Amino acid sequence: MFGHEKDTSFVERELQYVAALLILRKMRTEGIIDAANASRAAVALAEYFGVVRRPI
């Protein structure tokens, strides 16, 4: 794997993670999930995507 491919995959993971957080935030604001479950889901998403956790 070349250096730029490694950077691209990192950026793709970050974008996917951010998109998942946006969906999670929407679910939270619409009352689909509560704050505790949203927090657990955010931690799980960060672990799944292997990124530094960000607030919802």
C-alpha positions as CSV (number, residue, x, y, z in Angstrom):
1,M,0.0,0.0,0.0
2,F,1.3,3.4,-0.9
3,G,1.3,6.4,1.5
4,H,-1.5,8.2,-0.3
5,E,-3.7,5.1,-0.2
6,K,-3.2,4.9,3.5
7,D,-4.2,8.5,3.8
8,T,-7.3,8.0,1.6
9,S,-8.5,5.1,3.6
10,F,-8.1,7.2,6.8
11,V,-10.1,10.0,5.3
12,E,-12.8,7.6,4.1
13,R,-13.1,6.1,7.6
14,E,-13.3,9.6,9.1
15,L,-16.0,10.6,6.7
16,Q,-18.0,7.5,7.3
17,Y,-17.7,8.1,11.1
18,V,-18.9,11.6,10.8
19,A,-21.8,10.5,8.6
20,A,-22.8,7.9,11.2
21,L,-22.6,10.5,14.0
22,L,-24.9,12.8,12.0
23,I,-27.4,10.0,11.7
24,L,-27.0,9.3,15.4
25,R,-27.5,13.0,16.2
26,K,-30.7,13.1,14.1
27,M,-32.0,10.0,15.9
28,R,-31.3,11.6,19.2
29,T,-33.0,15.0,18.3
30,E,-36.0,13.2,17.0
31,G,-36.4,11.2,20.2
32,I,-35.8,7.8,18.5
33,I,-33.0,7.0,21.1
34,D,-32.2,8.5,24.5
35,A,-29.0,10.2,25.5
36,A,-27.5,7.2,27.3
37,N,-28.0,4.9,24.3
38,A,-26.7,7.7,21.9
39,S,-23.6,7.9,24.0
40,R,-23.0,4.2,24.0
41,A,-23.6,4.1,20.2
42,A,-21.1,7.0,19.7
43,V,-18.4,5.0,21.6
44,A,-19.2,1.9,19.6
45,L,-19.0,3.8,16.3
46,A,-15.6,5.3,17.3
47,E,-14.3,1.8,18.1
48,Y,-15.7,0.3,14.9
49,F,-14.2,3.0,12.7
50,G,-11.0,3.2,14.7
51,V,-11.1,6.9,15.1
52,V,-10.7,9.4,17.9
53,R,-14.1,9.9,19.5
54,R,-15.9,13.1,18.8
55,P,-19.0,14.5,20.6
56,I,-22.4,14.0,19.0
